[in-house]
Amino acid sequence: MEIQAKKNSLLKEFLRLTVLQKQALMEKDMERLSELLDAKQAIIEQVDLLDRQNTGTDSAVVSTGMELAAKQYLQQIRALDVEINDLMKQNLNDTLKSINVLQAARRTETAYRNNPGAANSYFVNKQR
């Protein structure tokens, strides 16, 4: 039962980090997002370790209340992950649009800078 309690507390922390991850994405704070993803990865590793330790013990001892809490955390995390994925897709699309605008501006600037019409020209008269 102790392992499940630890797992529940880790899942609760994971949920909190997921909420912060969504906020960081909405604020477009990529540095904070990276820190949160690293923290979430550390929690995943801890939960995996607990799961490996739990395989040797009798899982029937775990109370249904603790299992229910874990399932609720996981459902909330999953719902937030769907929202986060949508935000990430939107941020990617916004970034791609910005890149396209920048490339178009760069091509335009290059075309005007290298305008051959600005060079001196001469008219050659063959009838001389």
N, C-alpha and C positions, 0 to 999 in steps of 0.2 A: 504494500500500500504506500510505502514511503516513496518508492520510485514513481508511482503515478502522481503523487502530490508534487514532486519535483518537476515532473513533466508538465503538469498543469501550470505551475508557476512560470516555466519557460515558455509555454504557449501563450500565456497572458502577456509576457514581455514581448513576445514575437508579434502579437496583435498590436500592442502599443507602438512598436517600431514600424509596423505596417501603416498605421494611421499617420505617423510622422513622415513616412515615405510619401504618402499621398500629398501631404502638405508641402513637402519639399518639391515635388513635381509641379504642383500648382503654382508655387513661387518661382519655379525654374531655377532652383538652387542645386546645381549638379554636384557641387562639392559635398554638401550635406547629404544628398542622395547616395553618393558613393560611401560615405561613412555609415549610413544606415544599412546599406546592403552588406557591408562587411560585418556589422553587428548581427544582422539577421543570419548570415552564414555561420557565425560562431554559435548561435543558438541552435541552428539545424544540426551542427556537429555534436552538440551536447545532447540533444534529443536522440540522435542516432546512437550515441554511447549508452544512454539510458535504456533504449529499446534492446540493444544487444545484451545488457545486463539483465533485463527482464525476461529474456528467453529461457534462462535457467531456472527461474522461479515459477511458482504456481500462479498463473494469471487469474484463476478463479477467485483468488483472495481479494482482488481489486474491487472496490465498491462501485456500484452502478452510478452513484452520484458523482464520483470523480470521473468516470468515463463519460458521463453526460456533459460535465463541464468541459472536458477536452473536446468533445464533438462540437459543442457550442462555439468554443474558441476557433476551431478549425473552420466552421461554417462562416463565421464573421471574417476570418482571414481570407477565405475564398472569395467572398463578396467584395472585399476591398481589393483583392488582386485583380478582379475583373475591371473595376473602376480604374485601377492603376494602369492596367494594360491599355485601356481606352485613352487615358491621359498620355501615355508614352507614344501611342500611335499619333495622337494629335500633335505632340511636340515634334515628332519625326517629320510629319507633314509640314509643319510650320518651318522647320529647319530647312527642308528641301526647297520650299518656296523661297526662302531667304537666299539660299545658294543660287537658285535660278535667277533671281533678280540681280544679285551681285554679278553673276557671270554675264548677264545681258548688259549691265552697265559697263563692265570691263570691256566687252566686245565693242560697244558703242564708243567708248573713250579711245580705244585703240584705233578704231576706224577713223575717227576725226583727227587724231594725232598724226596718223600716217596718210593723210589726205594728199594724193598726188596733185590735186588742183592748186595747192598752195605753192608749188614750185614755179619758178619762172618758166615761161613758155615762149616760143618764137614761131612766127608765121613764115613759112618758106614759100616764096613766089617763084614758080618755075619760068615765068615769062621774062624775066629780067632783061 
